[in-house]
Amino acid sequence: MATNGNGQRRQSQTDLMQQAASKSQSSKPKRHFRWMTMLLFATMFQLISMMPVMVNAEESELEIATVFGGFILVEWLYFICARAFAKQRATELEIIAFTLSGVGLVTVASVNPDYALKQFVAILIGLAAFIILLAIMRNVEVISALRIPVAVAAVGLLGVNLVMAETVNGALNWITLGSFSIQPSELVKVAFIFVGAATLEKLQSTQSLTRYLIFSLGCVGALFLMRDFGTALIFFSTFLVIAFMRSGDIKTIGLISVAAVLGAGLIIYFKPYVASRFEAYRHVWEYASEGGYQQTRVLSYSASGGFFGLGIGNGRLRNVFASTTDLIFGVVCEEWGLVVGFCVILCFAFVAVYALRLARHARSTVYSIAAVASAALLLVQLSLNVFGVTDLLPLTGVTLPFVSRGGTSMICSWALFAFIKSSDIKTYPILEKQMDE
């Protein structure tokens, strides 16, 4: 009995020690993202990269300086307001978004100073879309209520695109409004994920699933009619991710993929001109003065930049058509260096891992789907851009998110980051506090 009593006392002492250790560990301050350190580092990087552009701007020096100063001011105001008023504790995504946007702004301004103001305005609109979408994504009921109106708006926008758009570089995907032009398919990317995530949350019947399938096929079909095959592939890849997260059945995804390949084969058979657009793939050096002109220049000039680049404004790829849009990754590698080009890719890899981690603990499946689908869409688009200009994949003419010149592309990129950030409960401090209680 005495031994049993001593054993019980020792066990109770052990329990008390474990509880004390647990309390000690819980009392330790949690490590938070060092946003100020990273913001200072990002600002220094931006200022150093902006100096050569302002020096070479000559007549546009004041305008360029104003744009760059405005960009840094907006960046700091956002973080101060986010921390002081919105009580944000996780701002990793915004650091990445501003850094990538800064790389794009500097590159675009160095190629043509006239592009600087438009790119800055696009960043401002993208940031506004980011904030508005975060507010909408706060409430699952609001998301569900907006599902059908957003789907109708997306289909209507694609329909207007088919009627009003002008053919640019072989694709029917630009609508010109005065001195501005928009690419509706970029905005529909946001709607596609929004509708997919909201539909997944409410999938209670085969009828609901069928409606979403029809919506998806309608979007991809419209993109094929517009001959925007790169964006069509991005939509289809995103649909596969959403479908897999809905069913978890790899066989179903395989069947859908096979059906898509057969459909693409039929299109090429009945529309041979589609295949002709990719005849230079893997043969760019044989078509160095024709269909492979852009890729051969990207490969040559990017390699000449080495690890640390020739210096902003000193490259030759900037003189090639679409240097600030489709080929901008090559410009970054040539002038900024392969190190910076690789860091751009790493940023998107980090975003993908970050989204997956958030999705595991999201408060609703709608946030898990939105985060993972957004990260997947960005990765596919990044791959098509980077591997396309380097001839590892066919050149499809898609933009590099955040970096390429283009208003609707920039808005889409910021909006997709909003989907990822909304899956983190720390984005909404009041809700987090309610859940803790």
Secondary structure as UniProt FT lines:
FT   HELIX           2..27
FT   HELIX           35..56
FT   HELIX           58..60
FT   HELIX           61..84
FT   HELIX           92..111
FT   HELIX           114..136
FT   TURN            137..138
FT   HELIX           140..164
FT   STRAND          166..168
FT   TURN            169..170
FT   STRAND          171..177
FT   TURN            178..179
FT   STRAND          180..182
FT   HELIX           184..201
FT   HELIX           206..225
FT   TURN            226..227
FT   HELIX           229..247
FT   HELIX           250..270
FT   HELIX           272..276
FT   TURN            277..282
FT   TURN            284..292
FT   HELIX           293..304
FT   TURN            305..308
FT   TURN            312..313
FT   HELIX           317..319
FT   TURN            321..327
FT   HELIX           328..335
FT   HELIX           338..360
FT   HELIX           365..389
FT   TURN            390..391
FT   TURN            401..403
FT   HELIX           407..422
FT   HELIX           425..427
FT   HELIX           429..436
//
